[in-house]
Amino acid sequence: MPIFDYRCDCGNIWEELVLDDAPLKCPVCDMVGQNTRLVGPSHFRLMGDGWYKTDFKRNTKAEE
């Protein structure tokens, strides 16, 4: 899921999950389109029931 950081002209900085190219609205001042995407480390979310180290474990014993 693409999560980006944005800064509005009012100085507010927030994270937004972006699924399309629609203009974003600042959650503080409600201005639309007056924001800039910030460059920073990438964000990601792991969603689902869980991740386990045994999910993709290969069998190390040779089949006879």
N, C-alpha and C positions, 0 to 999 in steps of 0.2 A: 504494500500500500504506500503510495507516494505521499509523504508528509513533508511540508516545506515550512520554513520560518519566513514571516513577513513583517515589515515595518511600515506603519502608516505615517503620513505627514504630521499627525498629531503626536508622534513619538511612541505610540503603543507598539509592542512587539508580541506576536502570537504565532502559534503553530496551526497549520490548516491542512486537513486531508483534502487533496486536490484530485478530483476524478474527471474534470472537464476544463475547458478554457473560459468558463464564465467569469466575469469580473467579481472580485472578492469584496466583501463589505467588512470594514473595521468593526470589531465587536464593542469598541468604546465610543467612537464618535459617529458611527453609522455612515461614514463616507464610502462611496463605491468607487473603486478603480484608482484611489489615491494611495496605493501601497507599492512597495518594492520587495521582490523576493531576495532574501539574504543568502549569501554563500556561507556554508558551514558544513559540519560533518553530516553525513547522511543519517536519516532516521528510518527505522523499520519496526514493524510490529509482527510478532509471531502470534498467530491466532489459531485456535483449534483446541482439541482435547489435551494436548501436551506433546512434548518432544522427549524422547528417551534415547539413550545411547545404544539400546539393543534393537531399535526399529530397523536399522539397515545393516545390522551386523552380519558379516559373512561367516560361513562355516569354515573354520580353519582345518578341520580334519579332512583328509583325502577320502573321497568315496571309494569303497572297495567293490 
